[in-house]
Amino acid sequence: MSATSSNIVFAFSGQGSHYRKMGEELYRSHSAFRQSLESSDQLVYRNTGRSLIEELYEQGNEVFDDLLVTHPAIVAVEVAMIAVMQDAGIRPQGVMGVSLGEFAAGVAAGIWFAEEAILTSIEQAKTIIQNVAEGGISVVIGPKDDEILNVLNANELSHGSVNFEGCYIVSGGKKALDEFDHFMSLKAAVYQRLEVLYPFHSPLMQSGKICWPPLGLEVETSKPAVPYYSAMLRDRLEVSFTDDFLWDVTMVDFDVRDTVNKIEDEIAN
């Protein structure tokens, strides 16, 4: 059975969307998901000495912010979801990647194999941990009024990434973000600090890019086999992944809203 429709688009999220127990019901009940995740788990264990399955499903409710685990875990769970769709005979007419989600989107689009996506996520996490100062991300729901903009700009916080109308992320150094969160709390604004220890989608990630890619990391990528939409580009990606692209998706701001509008114009209609 094959279900391909003009309105089937796979969308993949990035850092901040993770949580312990994600995918647990599928892991316990769906063989395709379990086999995919177990394959990723073995790959991660060989390269980090850590077990994704143990971290995801055998821990309590401890904070889940160790990038060496969360980075490959996000990709691995999303890759396992692709396996579930394939098992059901569902093929996308297009894919969309947001931030780290571009790694799994590349798997769904045939740009690279799952193993390459997982290995690259591990090496990227190591590069970030070794070369980027800690920081964080907060998600804000509401308008950027003059008062908020003044605080953002005074603290040199990045705020260009958009999830949807009236929802954006703020990222930067830990102290600056702590001060922003305190301001938002006093303002009784709607925001949430994510379980992320690094300033994704801010210029502070540049210190890691100069060390990217690490020696020994060699992956082969191809042009997308189906329409591939990058939230960083706000447009279709017509070529294979490059080293710069794979880093920039974690550093440059993104716009989900504009990318979805692009997809609706080209695919949904």
Disulfide bonds with the S-S distance in Angstrom:
none
